[in-house]
Amino acid sequence: MTEPSASARPRPVLEGMTAAYYEHCARGELRFQRCDDCGAWRHPPRVLCAACGSPRWSWQRSSGRGRIFTWTVVHQAMSPAFVSEVPYAVIVVETDEGVRVVANLRGAGPEVLRLDLPVEVTFEVVDDGLTLPMFRPVDPAGACE
């Protein structure tokens, strides 16, 4: 039996502000919206600032660094397209800017996971139309301190 390809995996809908977010990722840039009035960062992209209600915002570049806020380890694939990946970690990263992002862990196995583990963004090209942000430990050797 042939294993499903990565292109058979669920994909984000690349429309509007979501498309703009992934266009930045395709250029190797992690960018989030930032309110032009109060300076609050936000993700996922949306029209109004949750802090002050302003419709004025711009895309600002993130440092691409953060710390693991929480995680789960997937042991049973919910889609045949992920069978070859199990077990894998889905992490929530709190970036240096305070934005929380859900992504996969790369560059180390789930055994390195711990709260506040320093991580940095890496980009994974799925195909010509999609590049996903992932995160890897800043120092994989020291990940299990």
N, C-alpha and C positions, 0 to 999 in steps of 0.2 A: 504494500500500500504506500502511495506517495504522500509525504507529509505536506500539509498546506503551506504555501509561501507566506512571507511576511506581508505581502500585498493583500492577502486574504484576511488580515487582522482588521478589527474595527478601527475606523479612522475618524479624526475630528472633522466636523463640517467646516470647510474652509470658505466661509462667507463673512463679509463685513469686518468688524474689528478682530474677530478670531483669525481671519485670513491674514490680516496685517501682523498679528503676533507671530504666526508661523513663517511669514515672509522674513521677519527679522531672524528667526531661528535658522532659516535656510542660508542666511549670510553669516552665520556663526556668531550672532549677537543675541543675548538674552535681554529683552527690553520689556518694561512694564509701563502701564499708564501711570502718570503722576499728575495730580491736580495742580493746575496753574495758579489757583487761588490760595489753597491751604497747604499744599505740598505733600498731601497724603498719597502714598503709593497704593496701587490696587491691581488685583488679579483675581479672577478672570476679567478680561476687558468688559467695560460697560460704559454707558453714556454719561451717567451722573456720578459724582463723588459721593460715597457713602458717608463721609465725614462732614461735608459742608453743603452738599447738594449742587455744587457748581457743575455746569456743563463744559467748562474750559479745562482742557488737559492736553498733554503731549506724551509721546513715547520717549522714555528715558532709559538709558543703558544701565543695566544692573552690573554689579561687580562680578556676578556669576558665582559668588561664594556664599556659603551659609552653613547651617548646622541641622542635623537630623532632629526633627521635632517629634515624629512618631513613624511607625512603619507596620507593615504586615508582611508575612512570608507566605507566598502562594505555593501550596504543595499539590493541588489538584487543578489542572487547567480547566477553565470554564468554556474554553473554545479550543477546538482541535489545532488551531493555528499557534497556540502557545505551549503545546505538549513538550516540545524540545527544550523549553526554557525552564521548566520546573526543576527544583524549587527556585523561585526568584523573589526578590524583595521589591515591594512597592513602598516608596518612602514619601513622607511629607517633609520638605525642606523649608526651613524658615531662613530666607535669604538675609544678607546683611542689611537690606533695605526694609526688612520686616514683612515682606510679601511671602506667603506660603504657597508652595508649588508641589503638586503631586507628580512624581516621576518614578522611573525605575533606577535601581542601583546598578552601576557598571563598575568594572575594574576590581571587584572583590565579591566574595560570596556573602550570603546572609549571616554567616557566623561572625562577621566583623561588626554587626549592627550594635549600636549603643546610643543612648540619648546624647545629644550635643556633639555627635561625631562630625568634625569639620569635613565638608564636601565642597566640590566645585563642579560647575556645569561642564558637560561635554555634549556634543551634538551627534546624533545618529541619523544618517540619511536612510530613509525607508525606500524612497524612489525619487524620481525627478520632481514630483509634486509635494513631497512631505519630508521635512526634517524635524526630528523630535528632540527636545532637551532631555537629557538624562543627567545623573549626578554620580560622581565617583569620589571615594575618600581622597582627601588632600594628601595623606600619608598612609597608603595601604599597609605598610609594614608596622606602623604604630596604631593601627585601627583598634586593636583589642586591648589597649592599655588597661 
